[in-house]
Amino acid sequence: MKRKSLGHSPCPVARSLDSIGEWWSLLIVRDALMGKRRFGEFQQSLGAARNILAVRLRKLVACGILEKIPAPRGARQEYGLTDKGRELGMVLLALRLWGAKWLFAPEEREVLVDQASGETIGLELRTKDGRRVRSADLALAPRISHRVKAPSARA
């Protein structure tokens, strides 16, 4: 059963998942962030069927997450991340940190560290002025365009 597209949903999470929420798509972005650029590199890394990989790559290009770029020394094209795609790195980093914490035993967990200092890396939310914000402190400020009016009753 094909799921309904959420492309016009007022919810940013639903709209984001509609664009990149598929398993293979996120793994393609992960591999692109790690330097993979060619179809064959993605296929070798992921083990995805050619047809599935081709469809996911086309969708990521259509969504503006990847772009096709000329390959050096060849007629083939490569895939490069756009700014939009590079920003997904933070989302994948958050997933990596969450997964390492909650889905692995302590002795299996990887730790993300700063290359220069060796300090452990984590993610946190901050206001524009730098104050740390906990998830429990968040609230959505609705925009007028996102409000839904109840249908008027006809008499």
VEXTI-91403 format. One record per residue (C-alpha): residue number from 1; residue in three letters; x, z, y. Coordinates in pm, whole numbers, plus 32768, in hexadecimal, padded with zeros to 4 digits. Each point is the difference from the previous one (the first is absolute). Layout:
% residues N
[atom NUM,'ALA',[X,Z,Y]]
...
This chain:
% residues 155
[atom 1,'MET',[8000,8000,8000]]
[atom 2,'LYS',[8090,7F96,814E]]
[atom 3,'ARG',[7FFF,810D,810B]]
[atom 4,'LYS',[7F68,7FCA,8153]]
[atom 5,'SER',[80F5,7FB8,811A]]
[atom 6,'LEU',[801D,8117,8100]]
[atom 7,'GLY',[80A8,7F21,8103]]
[atom 8,'HIS',[7F00,8054,810B]]
[atom 9,'SER',[7FE9,8172,7FB1]]
[atom 10,'PRO',[802B,80E6,812C]]
[atom 11,'CYS',[80DE,80DE,7F26]]
[atom 12,'PRO',[8176,7FB1,8026]]
[atom 13,'VAL',[804B,8083,7EA1]]
[atom 14,'ALA',[7EFD,7F1B,7F60]]
[atom 15,'ARG',[8071,7ED6,80CD]]
[atom 16,'SER',[816E,8045,7FAC]]
[atom 17,'LEU',[7FB8,801E,7E8C]]
[atom 18,'ASP',[7F3D,7EBC,800C]]
[atom 19,'SER',[813C,7F55,8084]]
[atom 20,'ILE',[8114,80A6,7F34]]
[atom 21,'GLY',[7F60,80F5,7F0E]]
[atom 22,'GLU',[8045,7F3D,7EC5]]
[atom 23,'TRP',[810A,808D,7F19]]
[atom 24,'TRP',[80D7,7EC6,7FFF]]
[atom 25,'SER',[7FEB,7FD0,8178]]
[atom 26,'LEU',[8091,8156,804D]]
[atom 27,'LEU',[8114,7FCD,7EFF]]
[atom 28,'ILE',[8053,7EAC,8099]]
[atom 29,'VAL',[8020,80A6,8156]]
[atom 30,'ARG',[80D9,8112,7F64]]
[atom 31,'ASP',[80E5,7EF8,7F6A]]
[atom 32,'ALA',[800C,7F3B,8147]]
[atom 33,'LEU',[8065,813F,80B4]]
[atom 34,'MET',[811B,8021,7F01]]
[atom 35,'GLY',[807B,7E9F,8050]]
[atom 36,'LYS',[7F53,7F1A,7F08]]
[atom 37,'ARG',[7F9B,7EB3,8099]]
[atom 38,'ARG',[7FCD,7EFD,7EEF]]
[atom 39,'PHE',[7EDD,7FCB,7F15]]
[atom 40,'GLY',[80E6,8024,7ED3]]
[atom 41,'GLU',[808F,8149,8081]]
[atom 42,'PHE',[7EA3,8092,8028]]
[atom 43,'GLN',[7F9A,7F84,7EAA]]
[atom 44,'GLN',[8136,808C,7F55]]
[atom 45,'SER',[7FDB,8152,80AA]]
[atom 46,'LEU',[7E8A,8025,7FCA]]
[atom 47,'GLY',[7FC7,7F4A,7EB8]]
[atom 48,'ALA',[7EC2,7F6F,8095]]
[atom 49,'ALA',[7F66,7EC1,7F7B]]
[atom 50,'ARG',[8057,7ED4,80DA]]
[atom 51,'ASN',[7E96,7FBC,805C]]
[atom 52,'ILE',[7FBC,8169,806A]]
[atom 53,'LEU',[8141,8010,80C9]]
[atom 54,'ALA',[7FB4,7EB3,80AC]]
[atom 55,'VAL',[7EA3,8076,8065]]
[atom 56,'ARG',[8082,814D,8086]]
[atom 57,'LEU',[8119,7F58,80C3]]
[atom 58,'ARG',[7F08,7F0A,809B]]
[atom 59,'LYS',[7F1B,8120,8066]]
[atom 60,'LEU',[811F,80C5,809A]]
[atom 61,'VAL',[8062,7ECA,80C8]]
[atom 62,'ALA',[7E95,7FC7,806A]]
[atom 63,'CYS',[7FE5,816D,806E]]
[atom 64,'GLY',[813D,7FDF,80D2]]
[atom 65,'ILE',[80C8,80F9,7F30]]
[atom 66,'LEU',[80F4,7EFE,7F77]]
[atom 67,'GLU',[8067,7EB2,808D]]
[atom 68,'LYS',[8099,7ED1,7F5A]]
[atom 69,'ILE',[8157,7FB1,8086]]
[atom 70,'PRO',[80F5,7EEA,7FA8]]
[atom 71,'ALA',[80FB,8069,7EF8]]
[atom 72,'PRO',[816D,7FD5,8057]]
[atom 73,'ARG',[80A6,7EE1,7F46]]
[atom 74,'GLY',[7EC6,7F7F,7F58]]
[atom 75,'ALA',[7EB1,7F5A,8016]]
[atom 76,'ARG',[7F43,812E,7F81]]
[atom 77,'GLN',[7F61,8102,80DE]]
[atom 78,'GLU',[802D,8175,7FFD]]
[atom 79,'TYR',[7F21,811C,8068]]
[atom 80,'GLY',[8059,80E6,811D]]
[atom 81,'LEU',[7F4F,8130,8086]]
[atom 82,'THR',[7F5B,7FE5,8153]]
[atom 83,'ASP',[7FFB,8128,80EF]]
[atom 84,'LYS',[7EAA,8050,7F6D]]
[atom 85,'GLY',[8099,7FFE,7EA4]]
[atom 86,'ARG',[812C,80D4,8062]]
[atom 87,'GLU',[7F17,8109,808C]]
[atom 88,'LEU',[7F66,801E,7EA6]]
[atom 89,'GLY',[814B,809C,7F9F]]
[atom 90,'MET',[7F89,814A,8092]]
[atom 91,'VAL',[7EC6,7FF0,7F2A]]
[atom 92,'LEU',[80CC,7FBD,7EC7]]
[atom 93,'LEU',[80F4,8112,805E]]
[atom 94,'ALA',[7EDD,80F4,8020]]
[atom 95,'LEU',[7F7F,7F90,7EA9]]
[atom 96,'ARG',[815D,802B,7F6C]]
[atom 97,'LEU',[8025,815F,808B]]
[atom 98,'TRP',[7EA1,8065,7F94]]
[atom 99,'GLY',[8032,7F6F,7EA4]]
[atom 100,'ALA',[8152,80A9,7FD2]]
[atom 101,'LYS',[7F6B,814F,8063]]
[atom 102,'TRP',[7EBA,7FF5,7F3E]]
[atom 103,'LEU',[8030,7F11,7EDC]]
[atom 104,'PHE',[8156,8064,7F79]]
[atom 105,'ALA',[8089,813E,7F6B]]
[atom 106,'PRO',[80F8,80AE,80E9]]
[atom 107,'GLU',[812C,7F95,7F2E]]
[atom 108,'GLU',[7F8C,7E91,800E]]
[atom 109,'ARG',[7FC7,7FEE,8177]]
[atom 110,'GLU',[80D4,7F22,80D7]]
[atom 111,'VAL',[805F,807C,8158]]
[atom 112,'LEU',[8011,7F20,812E]]
[atom 113,'VAL',[812D,804F,80DB]]
[atom 114,'ASP',[809C,7F85,8142]]
[atom 115,'GLN',[8133,7F2F,7FA8]]
[atom 116,'ALA',[80D4,808D,811A]]
[atom 117,'SER',[7FB6,8173,7FE3]]
[atom 118,'GLY',[7F77,8028,7EA0]]
[atom 119,'GLU',[7ED9,80C2,808E]]
[atom 120,'THR',[7EB4,7FEA,7F48]]
[atom 121,'ILE',[7F01,7F1A,80A5]]
[atom 122,'GLY',[7E8F,8047,8023]]
[atom 123,'LEU',[7EDC,7F77,80C4]]
[atom 124,'GLU',[7F31,80BB,80FB]]
[atom 125,'LEU',[7F04,7FB1,810E]]
[atom 126,'ARG',[8058,8043,816A]]
[atom 127,'THR',[7F50,7FD7,814B]]
[atom 128,'LYS',[8094,7F1D,810A]]
[atom 129,'ASP',[80AE,812D,809A]]
[atom 130,'GLY',[809E,805D,7EB1]]
[atom 131,'ARG',[7F24,8124,7F93]]
[atom 132,'ARG',[7FD4,8010,7E85]]
[atom 133,'VAL',[7E98,7FD1,7F86]]
[atom 134,'ARG',[7F74,806C,7EB0]]
[atom 135,'SER',[7EFD,7F2D,7F49]]
[atom 136,'ALA',[7F03,811A,8030]]
[atom 137,'ASP',[802A,7FDB,817B]]
[atom 138,'LEU',[7FA0,7E8F,800A]]
[atom 139,'ALA',[7EBC,7F76,808D]]
[atom 140,'LEU',[7F8B,7E9D,803B]]
[atom 141,'ALA',[7FA7,7FA2,8162]]
[atom 142,'PRO',[7EEE,7EFF,7FC8]]
[atom 143,'ARG',[7FFC,7ECB,80D6]]
[atom 144,'ILE',[7EBA,7F7F,808A]]
[atom 145,'SER',[8020,7EBE,7F34]]
[atom 146,'HIS',[8010,80C8,7EBC]]
[atom 147,'ARG',[7EBD,80BC,8039]]
[atom 148,'VAL',[7ED9,7F86,7F38]]
[atom 149,'LYS',[7EAC,8011,809F]]
[atom 150,'ALA',[7ED6,805A,7F28]]
[atom 151,'PRO',[7F09,7EE2,7FEC]]
[atom 152,'SER',[7EDB,802E,80EB]]
[atom 153,'ALA',[7EB3,8043,7F5F]]
[atom 154,'ARG',[7EFF,7EF2,803A]]
[atom 155,'ALA',[7EA9,8083,8056]]
